[in-house]
Amino acid sequence: MTAIRAWTTQKLAALGLWLAGAFGFGADSAQTPVAKDTWTPDTLTSFGLEMGKGFGSGS
């Protein structure tokens, strides 16, 4: 029973890795590097305006 469980686990893991690679979610998928991670007044304002859209008019 343990051998069957181990074999099944290995096959499911391999299937999961294959599916992730097939749909572009694998470990070798390219990720775009972050250009910069600092806030500027313009980006902060833009972010605040976009977030405010989700909460209604606020009144």
Biopython code that builds the backbone (N, CA, C, O; Angstrom):
import numpy as np
from Bio.PDB.StructureBuilder import StructureBuilder

atoms = [
    (1, "MET", "N", (0.823, -1.203, 0.000)),
    (1, "MET", "CA", (0.000, 0.000, 0.000)),
    (1, "MET", "C", (0.860, 1.256, 0.000)),
    (1, "MET", "O", (0.524, 2.234, -0.668)),
    (2, "THR", "N", (1.966, 1.244, 0.741)),
    (2, "THR", "CA", (2.845, 2.405, 0.804)),
    (2, "THR", "C", (3.505, 2.654, -0.547)),
    (2, "THR", "O", (3.689, 3.806, -0.941)),
    (3, "ALA", "N", (3.860, 1.593, -1.259)),
    (3, "ALA", "CA", (4.494, 1.749, -2.569)),
    (3, "ALA", "C", (3.521, 2.379, -3.564)),
    (3, "ALA", "O", (3.918, 3.226, -4.364)),
    (4, "ILE", "N", (2.279, 1.983, -3.524)),
    (4, "ILE", "CA", (1.274, 2.550, -4.425)),
    (4, "ILE", "C", (1.065, 4.031, -4.101)),
    (4, "ILE", "O", (0.961, 4.858, -5.008)),
    (5, "ARG", "N", (1.003, 4.361, -2.824)),
    (5, "ARG", "CA", (0.817, 5.750, -2.413)),
    (5, "ARG", "C", (2.002, 6.617, -2.846)),
    (5, "ARG", "O", (1.809, 7.740, -3.312)),
    (6, "ALA", "N", (3.224, 6.102, -2.695)),
    (6, "ALA", "CA", (4.417, 6.841, -3.102)),
    (6, "ALA", "C", (4.436, 7.033, -4.615)),
    (6, "ALA", "O", (4.742, 8.126, -5.092)),
    (7, "TRP", "N", (4.113, 5.990, -5.376)),
    (7, "TRP", "CA", (4.089, 6.080, -6.827)),
    (7, "TRP", "C", (3.029, 7.085, -7.289)),
    (7, "TRP", "O", (3.278, 7.889, -8.188)),
    (8, "THR", "N", (1.857, 7.035, -6.674)),
    (8, "THR", "CA", (0.783, 7.964, -7.027)),
    (8, "THR", "C", (1.181, 9.400, -6.725)),
    (8, "THR", "O", (0.916, 10.297, -7.525)),
    (9, "THR", "N", (1.806, 9.624, -5.592)),
    (9, "THR", "CA", (2.255, 10.969, -5.219)),
    (9, "THR", "C", (3.277, 11.495, -6.215)),
    (9, "THR", "O", (3.215, 12.657, -6.616)),
    (10, "GLN", "N", (4.225, 10.639, -6.619)),
    (10, "GLN", "CA", (5.233, 11.047, -7.592)),
    (10, "GLN", "C", (4.596, 11.394, -8.934)),
    (10, "GLN", "O", (4.967, 12.387, -9.560)),
    (11, "LYS", "N", (3.646, 10.586, -9.376)),
    (11, "LYS", "CA", (3.004, 10.833, -10.671)),
    (11, "LYS", "C", (2.148, 12.097, -10.632)),
    (11, "LYS", "O", (2.119, 12.853, -11.604)),
    (12, "LEU", "N", (1.460, 12.330, -9.534)),
    (12, "LEU", "CA", (0.655, 13.546, -9.409)),
    (12, "LEU", "C", (1.544, 14.788, -9.358)),
    (12, "LEU", "O", (1.202, 15.820, -9.936)),
    (13, "ALA", "N", (2.670, 14.693, -8.675)),
    (13, "ALA", "CA", (3.604, 15.816, -8.622)),
    (13, "ALA", "C", (4.160, 16.108, -10.013)),
    (13, "ALA", "O", (4.260, 17.267, -10.414)),
    (14, "ALA", "N", (4.521, 15.056, -10.747)),
    (14, "ALA", "CA", (5.036, 15.242, -12.103)),
    (14, "ALA", "C", (3.964, 15.841, -13.011)),
    (14, "ALA", "O", (4.266, 16.707, -13.832)),
    (15, "LEU", "N", (2.733, 15.397, -12.875)),
    (15, "LEU", "CA", (1.632, 15.942, -13.664)),
    (15, "LEU", "C", (1.416, 17.412, -13.338)),
    (15, "LEU", "O", (1.201, 18.225, -14.238)),
    (16, "GLY", "N", (1.473, 17.755, -12.064)),
    (16, "GLY", "CA", (1.308, 19.145, -11.657)),
    (16, "GLY", "C", (2.403, 20.041, -12.223)),
    (16, "GLY", "O", (2.127, 21.149, -12.683)),
    (17, "LEU", "N", (3.641, 19.565, -12.190)),
    (17, "LEU", "CA", (4.748, 20.333, -12.751)),
    (17, "LEU", "C", (4.605, 20.480, -14.262)),
    (17, "LEU", "O", (4.889, 21.542, -14.816)),
    (18, "TRP", "N", (4.165, 19.414, -14.929)),
    (18, "TRP", "CA", (3.972, 19.480, -16.375)),
    (18, "TRP", "C", (2.866, 20.478, -16.718)),
    (18, "TRP", "O", (3.019, 21.282, -17.638)),
    (19, "LEU", "N", (1.765, 20.432, -15.990)),
    (19, "LEU", "CA", (0.666, 21.366, -16.244)),
    (19, "LEU", "C", (1.097, 22.805, -15.989)),
    (19, "LEU", "O", (0.743, 23.704, -16.751)),
    (20, "ALA", "N", (1.849, 23.024, -14.934)),
    (20, "ALA", "CA", (2.329, 24.376, -14.638)),
    (20, "ALA", "C", (3.212, 24.884, -15.763)),
    (20, "ALA", "O", (3.100, 26.044, -16.161)),
    (21, "GLY", "N", (4.081, 24.040, -16.277)),
    (21, "GLY", "CA", (4.929, 24.441, -17.390)),
    (21, "GLY", "C", (4.141, 24.665, -18.658)),
    (21, "GLY", "O", (4.446, 25.574, -19.429)),
    (22, "ALA", "N", (3.119, 23.837, -18.886)),
    (22, "ALA", "CA", (2.310, 23.960, -20.096)),
    (22, "ALA", "C", (1.513, 25.256, -20.114)),
    (22, "ALA", "O", (1.278, 25.818, -21.184)),
    (23, "PHE", "N", (1.101, 25.732, -18.969)),
    (23, "PHE", "CA", (0.320, 26.957, -18.892)),
    (23, "PHE", "C", (1.161, 28.181, -18.540)),
    (23, "PHE", "O", (0.610, 29.262, -18.330)),
    (24, "GLY", "N", (2.479, 28.032, -18.473)),
    (24, "GLY", "CA", (3.364, 29.164, -18.250)),
    (24, "GLY", "C", (3.541, 29.558, -16.804)),
    (24, "GLY", "O", (3.945, 30.686, -16.522)),
    (25, "PHE", "N", (3.250, 28.658, -15.874)),
    (25, "PHE", "CA", (3.412, 28.975, -14.465)),
    (25, "PHE", "C", (4.577, 28.228, -13.837)),
    (25, "PHE", "O", (4.691, 28.185, -12.612)),
    (26, "GLY", "N", (5.431, 27.649, -14.641)),
    (26, "GLY", "CA", (6.528, 26.847, -14.128)),
    (26, "GLY", "C", (7.631, 27.692, -13.521)),
    (26, "GLY", "O", (7.620, 28.919, -13.617)),
    (27, "ALA", "N", (8.577, 27.019, -12.898)),
    (27, "ALA", "CA", (9.688, 27.708, -12.250)),
    (27, "ALA", "C", (10.583, 28.390, -13.268)),
    (27, "ALA", "O", (11.264, 29.363, -12.944)),
    (28, "ASP", "N", (10.591, 27.883, -14.512)),
    (28, "ASP", "CA", (11.448, 28.475, -15.525)),
    (28, "ASP", "C", (10.741, 29.546, -16.349)),
    (28, "ASP", "O", (11.301, 30.035, -17.330)),
    (29, "SER", "N", (9.527, 29.914, -15.970)),
    (29, "SER", "CA", (8.816, 30.951, -16.710)),
    (29, "SER", "C", (9.471, 32.297, -16.454)),
    (29, "SER", "O", (9.931, 32.581, -15.349)),
    (30, "ALA", "N", (9.505, 33.107, -17.478)),
    (30, "ALA", "CA", (10.174, 34.406, -17.384)),
    (30, "ALA", "C", (9.344, 35.367, -16.542)),
    (30, "ALA", "O", (8.125, 35.461, -16.688)),
    (31, "GLN", "N", (10.025, 36.063, -15.675)),
    (31, "GLN", "CA", (9.377, 37.083, -14.863)),
    (31, "GLN", "C", (10.018, 38.419, -15.199)),
    (31, "GLN", "O", (11.237, 38.519, -15.338)),
    (32, "THR", "N", (9.192, 39.434, -15.328)),
    (32, "THR", "CA", (9.726, 40.750, -15.626)),
    (32, "THR", "C", (10.329, 41.347, -14.360)),
    (32, "THR", "O", (9.699, 41.333, -13.303)),
    (33, "PRO", "N", (11.535, 41.864, -14.464)),
    (33, "PRO", "CA", (12.154, 42.461, -13.279)),
    (33, "PRO", "C", (11.470, 43.776, -12.922)),
    (33, "PRO", "O", (10.964, 44.493, -13.785)),
    (34, "VAL", "N", (11.470, 44.064, -11.652)),
    (34, "VAL", "CA", (10.884, 45.311, -11.173)),
    (34, "VAL", "C", (11.874, 46.424, -11.450)),
    (34, "VAL", "O", (13.029, 46.355, -11.031)),
    (35, "ALA", "N", (11.425, 47.447, -12.154)),
    (35, "ALA", "CA", (12.321, 48.541, -12.524)),
    (35, "ALA", "C", (12.733, 49.336, -11.288)),
    (35, "ALA", "O", (13.918, 49.591, -11.070)),
    (36, "LYS", "N", (11.747, 49.724, -10.484)),
    (36, "LYS", "CA", (12.055, 50.428, -9.246)),
    (36, "LYS", "C", (10.911, 50.198, -8.281)),
    (36, "LYS", "O", (9.776, 49.964, -8.695)),
    (37, "ASP", "N", (11.203, 50.264, -7.025)),
    (37, "ASP", "CA", (10.187, 49.983, -6.023)),
    (37, "ASP", "C", (10.001, 51.149, -5.064)),
    (37, "ASP", "O", (9.722, 50.958, -3.880)),
    (38, "THR", "N", (10.159, 52.351, -5.588)),
    (38, "THR", "CA", (9.967, 53.529, -4.751)),
    (38, "THR", "C", (8.713, 54.265, -5.197)),
    (38, "THR", "O", (8.343, 54.230, -6.370)),
    (39, "TRP", "N", (8.073, 54.922, -4.263)),
    (39, "TRP", "CA", (6.877, 55.689, -4.557)),
    (39, "TRP", "C", (7.256, 57.117, -4.913)),
    (39, "TRP", "O", (8.114, 57.726, -4.275)),
    (40, "THR", "N", (6.610, 57.632, -5.928)),
    (40, "THR", "CA", (6.744, 59.044, -6.265)),
    (40, "THR", "C", (5.391, 59.689, -5.982)),
    (40, "THR", "O", (4.396, 58.980, -5.839)),
    (41, "PRO", "N", (5.333, 60.989, -5.899)),
    (41, "PRO", "CA", (4.027, 61.630, -5.671)),
    (41, "PRO", "C", (3.003, 61.254, -6.745)),
    (41, "PRO", "O", (1.823, 61.085, -6.438)),
    (42, "ASP", "N", (3.440, 61.121, -7.997)),
    (42, "ASP", "CA", (2.513, 60.772, -9.076)),
    (42, "ASP", "C", (1.998, 59.343, -8.938)),
    (42, "ASP", "O", (0.801, 59.101, -9.092)),
    (43, "THR", "N", (2.895, 58.388, -8.649)),
    (43, "THR", "CA", (2.446, 57.005, -8.534)),
    (43, "THR", "C", (1.583, 56.814, -7.294)),
    (43, "THR", "O", (0.633, 56.031, -7.318)),
    (44, "LEU", "N", (1.894, 57.508, -6.228)),
    (44, "LEU", "CA", (1.101, 57.399, -5.007)),
    (44, "LEU", "C", (-0.301, 57.976, -5.213)),
    (44, "LEU", "O", (-1.288, 57.410, -4.745)),
    (45, "THR", "N", (-0.377, 59.091, -5.910)),
    (45, "THR", "CA", (-1.677, 59.690, -6.204)),
    (45, "THR", "C", (-2.493, 58.783, -7.106)),
    (45, "THR", "O", (-3.683, 58.575, -6.872)),
    (46, "SER", "N", (-1.861, 58.245, -8.132)),
    (46, "SER", "CA", (-2.543, 57.345, -9.058)),
    (46, "SER", "C", (-3.057, 56.107, -8.329)),
    (46, "SER", "O", (-4.183, 55.667, -8.559)),
    (47, "PHE", "N", (-2.232, 55.552, -7.454)),
    (47, "PHE", "CA", (-2.637, 54.381, -6.688)),
    (47, "PHE", "C", (-3.818, 54.705, -5.784)),
    (47, "PHE", "O", (-4.767, 53.926, -5.691)),
    (48, "GLY", "N", (-3.762, 55.846, -5.122)),
    (48, "GLY", "CA", (-4.860, 56.244, -4.236)),
    (48, "GLY", "C", (-6.162, 56.449, -4.990)),
    (48, "GLY", "O", (-7.232, 56.075, -4.511)),
    (49, "LEU", "N", (-6.067, 57.042, -6.168)),
    (49, "LEU", "CA", (-7.276, 57.237, -6.978)),
    (49, "LEU", "C", (-7.865, 55.910, -7.441)),
    (49, "LEU", "O", (-9.084, 55.740, -7.437)),
    (50, "GLU", "N", (-7.020, 54.978, -7.835)),
    (50, "GLU", "CA", (-7.499, 53.673, -8.272)),
    (50, "GLU", "C", (-8.119, 52.899, -7.102)),
    (50, "GLU", "O", (-9.149, 52.246, -7.270)),
    (51, "MET", "N", (-7.507, 52.970, -5.938)),
    (51, "MET", "CA", (-8.054, 52.280, -4.779)),
    (51, "MET", "C", (-9.371, 52.899, -4.347)),
    (51, "MET", "O", (-10.276, 52.191, -3.908)),
    (52, "GLY", "N", (-9.487, 54.226, -4.470)),
    (52, "GLY", "CA", (-10.705, 54.921, -4.085)),
    (52, "GLY", "C", (-11.894, 54.534, -4.933)),
    (52, "GLY", "O", (-13.032, 54.660, -4.482)),
    (53, "LYS", "N", (-11.668, 54.066, -6.147)),
    (53, "LYS", "CA", (-12.767, 53.651, -7.015)),
    (53, "LYS", "C", (-13.519, 52.470, -6.436)),
    (53, "LYS", "O", (-14.715, 52.313, -6.682)),
    (54, "GLY", "N", (-12.836, 51.643, -5.675)),
    (54, "GLY", "CA", (-13.455, 50.452, -5.140)),
    (54, "GLY", "C", (-14.282, 50.697, -3.892)),
    (54, "GLY", "O", (-14.983, 49.792, -3.440)),
    (55, "PHE", "N", (-14.223, 51.887, -3.323)),
    (55, "PHE", "CA", (-14.905, 52.157, -2.071)),
    (55, "PHE", "C", (-16.029, 53.181, -2.195)),
    (55, "PHE", "O", (-16.547, 53.665, -1.188)),
    (56, "GLY", "N", (-16.398, 53.505, -3.408)),
    (56, "GLY", "CA", (-17.501, 54.436, -3.594)),
    (56, "GLY", "C", (-17.059, 55.877, -3.447)),
    (56, "GLY", "O", (-15.866, 56.178, -3.490)),
    (57, "SER", "N", (-18.024, 56.767, -3.274)),
    (57, "SER", "CA", (-17.711, 58.193, -3.215)),
    (57, "SER", "C", (-17.171, 58.630, -1.867)),
    (57, "SER", "O", (-16.579, 59.705, -1.766)),
    (58, "GLY", "N", (-17.355, 57.844, -0.852)),
    (58, "GLY", "CA", (-16.825, 58.168, 0.463)),
    (58, "GLY", "C", (-17.730, 59.051, 1.301)),
    (58, "GLY", "O", (-17.359, 59.438, 2.410)),
    (59, "SER", "N", (-18.901, 59.374, 0.794)),
    (59, "SER", "CA", (-19.801, 60.219, 1.583)),
    (59, "SER", "C", (-20.961, 59.425, 2.117)),
    (59, "SER", "O", (-21.821, 59.976, 2.805)),
]
sb = StructureBuilder()
sb.init_structure("model")
sb.init_model(0)
sb.init_chain("A")
sb.init_seg("    ")
for serial, (resi, resn, name, xyz) in enumerate(atoms, 1):
    if name == "N":
        sb.init_residue(resn, " ", resi, " ")
    sb.init_atom(name, np.array(xyz, "f"), 0.0, 1.0, " ", f" {name:<3s}", serial, name[0])
structure = sb.get_structure()
